[in-house]
């Protein structure tokens, strides 16, 4: 039986200019807010921390420790 990637969290490796899918899925979870981020909407992440963020504001808060 084939499994769908729908409603399944992906595991990614974040790089400076993109990311590589390690485990298929349709979304990731924001490291700061816990919000579900569809992969096609993922724009913000930390290469050093290997964490995704739901928005620029959340990314800035997380990276500056606020």
Buried (B, 14 or more C-beta within 10 A) or exposed (E): EEEEBEEEBBEBEBEEEEBEEEEEBBBBBBBBBEBBBEBEEBEBBBEEEEBBBBBEEBBEBBBEEE
